[in-house]
Amino acid sequence: MAHMTSNTEHLIRAELWSTQLKELFEDQLFALRYIDWLDGFPDGEMIHIPSIGQAEAQKYEEGQAVTYSQLATGDFTFRITEYYQSGHAITNKLKQDSYLSSQLISKFVPKEHRALMKVMEKDALRIGVDRQTASALNLINDAPHRWVGTGTADSLSVEDFARSRYALQKANVPMTDLVAIVDPSVEFSMNTQANVVNLLTPNPAWQPIVNSGIGTGMQFKFNLYGFDVYVSQNLKEIAAETIDSRAVANAAANLFFSAAAEASPLVGAVRQPPKVDSEYNKDLQRDEYVTTCRYGLDLYRPENFVVVLADKTVANPADPV
């Protein structure tokens, strides 16, 4: 009688496990390169940055006394506010029994570091949105700095790029190194608007960034009205908001600003970069790994920050008729 699978099942492995660990794809992080990182802030949780206003000119008549004016002054207060941790542990028993334990342990620290950087990325992309006044136009020199997308179904349109440029110009923001960070749904919307295709410049205006890179894997898409457009999945989500009688739901807060070095809209400080601590816990019989960091972020130049809320569902397939 021949040996067959039906009579030698004890010699066949019913299940076979790979020696590789499958990892999820990770989105690309780059927003932290737009932060003006403070120096001269060695300790404490708060620092004051004084500011001064503009001088005024007045008519003068011969023989009259000169009028002396006072420059307006202000105080920008910055604080270290965030303290995050990411930790993992593995028991002695699992290390002894799992053939993948060494691979698992090797992933703890890089995964923890990545988790903290992801939080910082999302904070960088939301802090300016949070500092604006919700449900308001946030006028600066009579130009709105926050509104609902003017496209079909509250999507982002070409007009929103032109309006963003106008808002920055009205605020005397340098018209160099213009950047737009948009949700993937905006790229979809632009790709499917026939009247937009001829307006898109295939090469970025900000060549040094493309040559050297602002961050790993930065996704440049196109240039429109001088804005180099980049795509991020980490923009702040707005459940619902009404601005100037226009309502939007399931929206992404798309950002427009100048990334010129002297005009950075966001400011930040890292009190403690991601720091790894590890130890053996004899009471719980396990190895423990924890990564922590402390930092602060804030909107420093609101005049150089435009937010356009646009419906993210425009890229969803339409319901069948």
Contacts in CASP RR format, 6 or more apart in sequence:
PFRMAT RR
TARGET T0000
AUTHOR 0000-0000-0000
METHOD contacts of the structure
MODEL  1
MAHMTSNTEHLIRAELWSTQLKELFEDQLFALRYIDWLDGFPDGEMIHIP
SIGQAEAQKYEEGQAVTYSQLATGDFTFRITEYYQSGHAITNKLKQDSYL
SSQLISKFVPKEHRALMKVMEKDALRIGVDRQTASALNLINDAPHRWVGT
GTADSLSVEDFARSRYALQKANVPMTDLVAIVDPSVEFSMNTQANVVNLL
TPNPAWQPIVNSGIGTGMQFKFNLYGFDVYVSQNLKEIAAETIDSRAVAN
AAANLFFSAAAEASPLVGAVRQPPKVDSEYNKDLQRDEYVTTCRYGLDLY
RPENFVVVLADKTVANPADPV
1 7 0 8 1.000
5 12 0 8 1.000
19 99 0 8 1.000
19 100 0 8 1.000
21 100 0 8 1.000
21 103 0 8 1.000
21 104 0 8 1.000
21 107 0 8 1.000
23 107 0 8 1.000
26 114 0 8 1.000
27 118 0 8 1.000
27 232 0 8 1.000
27 233 0 8 1.000
27 234 0 8 1.000
28 216 0 8 1.000
28 217 0 8 1.000
28 218 0 8 1.000
28 219 0 8 1.000
28 232 0 8 1.000
29 117 0 8 1.000
29 118 0 8 1.000
29 121 0 8 1.000
29 215 0 8 1.000
29 216 0 8 1.000
29 234 0 8 1.000
30 121 0 8 1.000
30 214 0 8 1.000
30 215 0 8 1.000
30 216 0 8 1.000
30 217 0 8 1.000
30 218 0 8 1.000
30 230 0 8 1.000
30 232 0 8 1.000
31 121 0 8 1.000
31 124 0 8 1.000
31 125 0 8 1.000
31 181 0 8 1.000
31 232 0 8 1.000
31 234 0 8 1.000
32 117 0 8 1.000
32 120 0 8 1.000
32 121 0 8 1.000
32 124 0 8 1.000
33 214 0 8 1.000
33 215 0 8 1.000
34 124 0 8 1.000
34 179 0 8 1.000
34 214 0 8 1.000
34 257 0 8 1.000
34 259 0 8 1.000
34 264 0 8 1.000
34 265 0 8 1.000
34 266 0 8 1.000
35 124 0 8 1.000
35 264 0 8 1.000
35 266 0 8 1.000
35 267 0 8 1.000
35 268 0 8 1.000
35 297 0 8 1.000
36 264 0 8 1.000
36 266 0 8 1.000
36 267 0 8 1.000
36 268 0 8 1.000
36 300 0 8 1.000
37 267 0 8 1.000
37 268 0 8 1.000
37 269 0 8 1.000
37 270 0 8 1.000
38 47 0 8 1.000
38 78 0 8 1.000
38 267 0 8 1.000
38 268 0 8 1.000
38 269 0 8 1.000
41 47 0 8 1.000
41 78 0 8 1.000
41 269 0 8 1.000
44 80 0 8 1.000
44 271 0 8 1.000
45 79 0 8 1.000
45 80 0 8 1.000
45 81 0 8 1.000
45 271 0 8 1.000
46 77 0 8 1.000
46 78 0 8 1.000
46 79 0 8 1.000
46 80 0 8 1.000
47 77 0 8 1.000
47 78 0 8 1.000
47 269 0 8 1.000
48 75 0 8 1.000
48 76 0 8 1.000
48 77 0 8 1.000
48 78 0 8 1.000
49 75 0 8 1.000
49 76 0 8 1.000
49 77 0 8 1.000
49 78 0 8 1.000
50 73 0 8 1.000
50 74 0 8 1.000
50 75 0 8 1.000
50 76 0 8 1.000
51 73 0 8 1.000
51 74 0 8 1.000
51 75 0 8 1.000
51 76 0 8 1.000
52 71 0 8 1.000
52 72 0 8 1.000
52 73 0 8 1.000
52 74 0 8 1.000
53 71 0 8 1.000
53 72 0 8 1.000
53 73 0 8 1.000
54 71 0 8 1.000
55 69 0 8 1.000
55 71 0 8 1.000
56 69 0 8 1.000
58 67 0 8 1.000
58 69 0 8 1.000
60 66 0 8 1.000
76 300 0 8 1.000
78 267 0 8 1.000
78 268 0 8 1.000
78 269 0 8 1.000
78 296 0 8 1.000
78 298 0 8 1.000
79 296 0 8 1.000
79 298 0 8 1.000
80 269 0 8 1.000
80 271 0 8 1.000
80 294 0 8 1.000
80 295 0 8 1.000
80 296 0 8 1.000
81 296 0 8 1.000
82 119 0 8 1.000
82 120 0 8 1.000
82 123 0 8 1.000
82 294 0 8 1.000
82 295 0 8 1.000
82 296 0 8 1.000
82 297 0 8 1.000
83 292 0 8 1.000
83 293 0 8 1.000
83 294 0 8 1.000
84 116 0 8 1.000
84 119 0 8 1.000
84 292 0 8 1.000
84 293 0 8 1.000
84 294 0 8 1.000
85 290 0 8 1.000
85 291 0 8 1.000
85 292 0 8 1.000
86 111 0 8 1.000
86 112 0 8 1.000
86 113 0 8 1.000
86 115 0 8 1.000
86 116 0 8 1.000
86 290 0 8 1.000
86 291 0 8 1.000
86 292 0 8 1.000
87 108 0 8 1.000
87 112 0 8 1.000
87 288 0 8 1.000
87 289 0 8 1.000
87 290 0 8 1.000
87 291 0 8 1.000
88 108 0 8 1.000
88 111 0 8 1.000
88 112 0 8 1.000
88 288 0 8 1.000
88 289 0 8 1.000
88 290 0 8 1.000
89 281 0 8 1.000
89 284 0 8 1.000
89 286 0 8 1.000
89 287 0 8 1.000
89 288 0 8 1.000
89 289 0 8 1.000
90 101 0 8 1.000
90 104 0 8 1.000
90 105 0 8 1.000
90 108 0 8 1.000
90 286 0 8 1.000
90 287 0 8 1.000
91 284 0 8 1.000
91 285 0 8 1.000
91 286 0 8 1.000
92 285 0 8 1.000
92 286 0 8 1.000
93 285 0 8 1.000
94 101 0 8 1.000
95 101 0 8 1.000
95 105 0 8 1.000
95 287 0 8 1.000
98 104 0 8 1.000
105 287 0 8 1.000
105 289 0 8 1.000
108 289 0 8 1.000
109 276 0 8 1.000
109 289 0 8 1.000
109 291 0 8 1.000
112 274 0 8 1.000
112 276 0 8 1.000
112 289 0 8 1.000
112 290 0 8 1.000
112 291 0 8 1.000
113 274 0 8 1.000
113 276 0 8 1.000
113 291 0 8 1.000
115 291 0 8 1.000
116 274 0 8 1.000
116 291 0 8 1.000
116 292 0 8 1.000
116 293 0 8 1.000
117 274 0 8 1.000
118 234 0 8 1.000
120 293 0 8 1.000
120 295 0 8 1.000
120 297 0 8 1.000
121 234 0 8 1.000
122 234 0 8 1.000
122 236 0 8 1.000
123 296 0 8 1.000
123 297 0 8 1.000
124 266 0 8 1.000
124 297 0 8 1.000
125 181 0 8 1.000
125 232 0 8 1.000
125 234 0 8 1.000
125 235 0 8 1.000
125 236 0 8 1.000
125 253 0 8 1.000
125 255 0 8 1.000
126 235 0 8 1.000
126 236 0 8 1.000
126 253 0 8 1.000
127 266 0 8 1.000
127 297 0 8 1.000
127 298 0 8 1.000
127 299 0 8 1.000
128 265 0 8 1.000
128 266 0 8 1.000
128 298 0 8 1.000
128 299 0 8 1.000
128 302 0 8 1.000
128 305 0 8 1.000
128 307 0 8 1.000
129 236 0 8 1.000
129 238 0 8 1.000
129 253 0 8 1.000
129 255 0 8 1.000
129 307 0 8 1.000
130 236 0 8 1.000
131 298 0 8 1.000
131 299 0 8 1.000
131 302 0 8 1.000
132 138 0 8 1.000
132 145 0 8 1.000
132 146 0 8 1.000
132 299 0 8 1.000
132 302 0 8 1.000
132 305 0 8 1.000
132 307 0 8 1.000
133 146 0 8 1.000
134 241 0 8 1.000
135 241 0 8 1.000
135 242 0 8 1.000
135 243 0 8 1.000
136 146 0 8 1.000
136 243 0 8 1.000
137 144 0 8 1.000
137 145 0 8 1.000
137 146 0 8 1.000
137 147 0 8 1.000
137 243 0 8 1.000
137 244 0 8 1.000
138 144 0 8 1.000
138 145 0 8 1.000
138 146 0 8 1.000
138 302 0 8 1.000
138 307 0 8 1.000
139 145 0 8 1.000
140 167 0 8 1.000
140 170 0 8 1.000
140 171 0 8 1.000
140 302 0 8 1.000
140 303 0 8 1.000
141 170 0 8 1.000
141 171 0 8 1.000
141 172 0 8 1.000
141 303 0 8 1.000
142 170 0 8 1.000
143 166 0 8 1.000
143 167 0 8 1.000
143 170 0 8 1.000
143 171 0 8 1.000
144 163 0 8 1.000
144 167 0 8 1.000
144 244 0 8 1.000
145 167 0 8 1.000
145 171 0 8 1.000
145 302 0 8 1.000
145 303 0 8 1.000
145 305 0 8 1.000
145 306 0 8 1.000
145 307 0 8 1.000
146 243 0 8 1.000
146 306 0 8 1.000
146 307 0 8 1.000
146 308 0 8 1.000
146 309 0 8 1.000
147 160 0 8 1.000
147 163 0 8 1.000
147 243 0 8 1.000
147 244 0 8 1.000
147 246 0 8 1.000
147 308 0 8 1.000
147 309 0 8 1.000
148 154 0 8 1.000
148 241 0 8 1.000
148 243 0 8 1.000
148 244 0 8 1.000
148 246 0 8 1.000
148 247 0 8 1.000
148 248 0 8 1.000
148 251 0 8 1.000
148 308 0 8 1.000
148 309 0 8 1.000
148 310 0 8 1.000
149 155 0 8 1.000
149 156 0 8 1.000
149 157 0 8 1.000
149 160 0 8 1.000
149 246 0 8 1.000
149 248 0 8 1.000
149 308 0 8 1.000
149 309 0 8 1.000
149 310 0 8 1.000
150 157 0 8 1.000
150 159 0 8 1.000
150 160 0 8 1.000
150 163 0 8 1.000
151 157 0 8 1.000
151 159 0 8 1.000
151 160 0 8 1.000
152 314 0 8 1.000
153 311 0 8 1.000
153 314 0 8 1.000
154 246 0 8 1.000
154 248 0 8 1.000
154 251 0 8 1.000
154 309 0 8 1.000
154 310 0 8 1.000
154 311 0 8 1.000
155 185 0 8 1.000
155 186 0 8 1.000
155 189 0 8 1.000
155 310 0 8 1.000
155 311 0 8 1.000
155 314 0 8 1.000
156 182 0 8 1.000
156 186 0 8 1.000
156 189 0 8 1.000
156 190 0 8 1.000
156 254 0 8 1.000
156 308 0 8 1.000
156 310 0 8 1.000
157 189 0 8 1.000
157 193 0 8 1.000
158 193 0 8 1.000
158 195 0 8 1.000
158 196 0 8 1.000
158 199 0 8 1.000
158 224 0 8 1.000
158 225 0 8 1.000
160 308 0 8 1.000
160 310 0 8 1.000
161 180 0 8 1.000
161 224 0 8 1.000
161 225 0 8 1.000
161 227 0 8 1.000
161 256 0 8 1.000
162 225 0 8 1.000
164 180 0 8 1.000
164 225 0 8 1.000
164 227 0 8 1.000
164 256 0 8 1.000
164 306 0 8 1.000
164 308 0 8 1.000
165 175 0 8 1.000
165 178 0 8 1.000
165 225 0 8 1.000
165 226 0 8 1.000
165 227 0 8 1.000
165 256 0 8 1.000
167 256 0 8 1.000
167 306 0 8 1.000
168 175 0 8 1.000
168 178 0 8 1.000
168 256 0 8 1.000
168 257 0 8 1.000
168 258 0 8 1.000
168 303 0 8 1.000
168 304 0 8 1.000
168 306 0 8 1.000
169 175 0 8 1.000
171 303 0 8 1.000
171 304 0 8 1.000
172 303 0 8 1.000
173 257 0 8 1.000
173 258 0 8 1.000
173 263 0 8 1.000
173 301 0 8 1.000
173 303 0 8 1.000
173 304 0 8 1.000
174 258 0 8 1.000
174 260 0 8 1.000
174 262 0 8 1.000
174 263 0 8 1.000
175 258 0 8 1.000
176 258 0 8 1.000
176 260 0 8 1.000
177 206 0 8 1.000
177 258 0 8 1.000
177 259 0 8 1.000
177 260 0 8 1.000
178 205 0 8 1.000
178 226 0 8 1.000
178 227 0 8 1.000
178 228 0 8 1.000
178 256 0 8 1.000
178 257 0 8 1.000
178 258 0 8 1.000
178 259 0 8 1.000
179 206 0 8 1.000
179 227 0 8 1.000
179 228 0 8 1.000
179 230 0 8 1.000
179 255 0 8 1.000
179 256 0 8 1.000
179 257 0 8 1.000
179 258 0 8 1.000
179 259 0 8 1.000
180 224 0 8 1.000
180 227 0 8 1.000
180 228 0 8 1.000
180 229 0 8 1.000
180 230 0 8 1.000
180 254 0 8 1.000
180 255 0 8 1.000
180 256 0 8 1.000
181 230 0 8 1.000
181 231 0 8 1.000
181 232 0 8 1.000
181 235 0 8 1.000
181 254 0 8 1.000
181 255 0 8 1.000
182 229 0 8 1.000
182 230 0 8 1.000
182 231 0 8 1.000
182 232 0 8 1.000
182 235 0 8 1.000
182 252 0 8 1.000
182 254 0 8 1.000
182 255 0 8 1.000
182 310 0 8 1.000
183 231 0 8 1.000
183 232 0 8 1.000
183 233 0 8 1.000
183 235 0 8 1.000
183 252 0 8 1.000
183 254 0 8 1.000
183 310 0 8 1.000
183 312 0 8 1.000
184 231 0 8 1.000
184 233 0 8 1.000
184 315 0 8 1.000
185 252 0 8 1.000
185 310 0 8 1.000
185 311 0 8 1.000
185 312 0 8 1.000
185 313 0 8 1.000
185 314 0 8 1.000
185 315 0 8 1.000
186 231 0 8 1.000
186 252 0 8 1.000
186 254 0 8 1.000
186 310 0 8 1.000
187 221 0 8 1.000
187 229 0 8 1.000
187 231 0 8 1.000
188 314 0 8 1.000
188 315 0 8 1.000
189 310 0 8 1.000
189 314 0 8 1.000
189 315 0 8 1.000
190 196 0 8 1.000
190 200 0 8 1.000
190 221 0 8 1.000
190 222 0 8 1.000
190 224 0 8 1.000
190 229 0 8 1.000
196 224 0 8 1.000
199 224 0 8 1.000
199 225 0 8 1.000
200 222 0 8 1.000
200 223 0 8 1.000
200 224 0 8 1.000
201 222 0 8 1.000
201 223 0 8 1.000
201 224 0 8 1.000
201 226 0 8 1.000
202 222 0 8 1.000
203 210 0 8 1.000
203 223 0 8 1.000
204 210 0 8 1.000
204 220 0 8 1.000
204 223 0 8 1.000
204 228 0 8 1.000
205 223 0 8 1.000
205 226 0 8 1.000
205 228 0 8 1.000
206 228 0 8 1.000
206 259 0 8 1.000
209 218 0 8 1.000
209 228 0 8 1.000
210 220 0 8 1.000
218 230 0 8 1.000
219 230 0 8 1.000
219 231 0 8 1.000
219 232 0 8 1.000
220 228 0 8 1.000
220 229 0 8 1.000
220 230 0 8 1.000
221 229 0 8 1.000
221 230 0 8 1.000
221 231 0 8 1.000
222 229 0 8 1.000
223 229 0 8 1.000
227 256 0 8 1.000
235 252 0 8 1.000
235 253 0 8 1.000
235 254 0 8 1.000
235 255 0 8 1.000
236 252 0 8 1.000
236 253 0 8 1.000
237 250 0 8 1.000
237 251 0 8 1.000
237 252 0 8 1.000
237 253 0 8 1.000
237 312 0 8 1.000
238 248 0 8 1.000
238 251 0 8 1.000
238 252 0 8 1.000
238 253 0 8 1.000
238 309 0 8 1.000
239 249 0 8 1.000
239 250 0 8 1.000
240 247 0 8 1.000
240 248 0 8 1.000
240 249 0 8 1.000
240 251 0 8 1.000
241 247 0 8 1.000
241 248 0 8 1.000
241 251 0 8 1.000
241 309 0 8 1.000
242 248 0 8 1.000
243 309 0 8 1.000
248 309 0 8 1.000
248 310 0 8 1.000
248 311 0 8 1.000
249 311 0 8 1.000
250 311 0 8 1.000
250 312 0 8 1.000
250 313 0 8 1.000
251 309 0 8 1.000
251 310 0 8 1.000
251 311 0 8 1.000
251 312 0 8 1.000
252 309 0 8 1.000
252 310 0 8 1.000
252 312 0 8 1.000
253 307 0 8 1.000
253 308 0 8 1.000
253 309 0 8 1.000
254 307 0 8 1.000
254 308 0 8 1.000
254 309 0 8 1.000
254 310 0 8 1.000
255 305 0 8 1.000
255 306 0 8 1.000
255 307 0 8 1.000
256 305 0 8 1.000
256 306 0 8 1.000
256 307 0 8 1.000
256 308 0 8 1.000
257 265 0 8 1.000
257 304 0 8 1.000
257 305 0 8 1.000
257 306 0 8 1.000
258 265 0 8 1.000
258 304 0 8 1.000
263 301 0 8 1.000
263 304 0 8 1.000
264 300 0 8 1.000
264 301 0 8 1.000
264 304 0 8 1.000
265 299 0 8 1.000
265 300 0 8 1.000
265 301 0 8 1.000
265 302 0 8 1.000
265 304 0 8 1.000
265 305 0 8 1.000
266 297 0 8 1.000
266 298 0 8 1.000
266 299 0 8 1.000
266 300 0 8 1.000
266 305 0 8 1.000
267 297 0 8 1.000
267 298 0 8 1.000
267 299 0 8 1.000
267 300 0 8 1.000
268 295 0 8 1.000
268 296 0 8 1.000
268 297 0 8 1.000
268 298 0 8 1.000
269 295 0 8 1.000
269 296 0 8 1.000
270 293 0 8 1.000
270 294 0 8 1.000
270 295 0 8 1.000
270 296 0 8 1.000
271 294 0 8 1.000
271 295 0 8 1.000
271 296 0 8 1.000
272 292 0 8 1.000
272 293 0 8 1.000
272 294 0 8 1.000
272 295 0 8 1.000
273 293 0 8 1.000
274 291 0 8 1.000
274 292 0 8 1.000
274 293 0 8 1.000
275 291 0 8 1.000
275 292 0 8 1.000
275 293 0 8 1.000
276 289 0 8 1.000
276 290 0 8 1.000
276 291 0 8 1.000
277 289 0 8 1.000
277 290 0 8 1.000
277 291 0 8 1.000
277 292 0 8 1.000
278 287 0 8 1.000
278 288 0 8 1.000
278 289 0 8 1.000
278 290 0 8 1.000
279 287 0 8 1.000
279 288 0 8 1.000
280 286 0 8 1.000
280 287 0 8 1.000
280 288 0 8 1.000
281 287 0 8 1.000
281 288 0 8 1.000
299 305 0 8 1.000
END
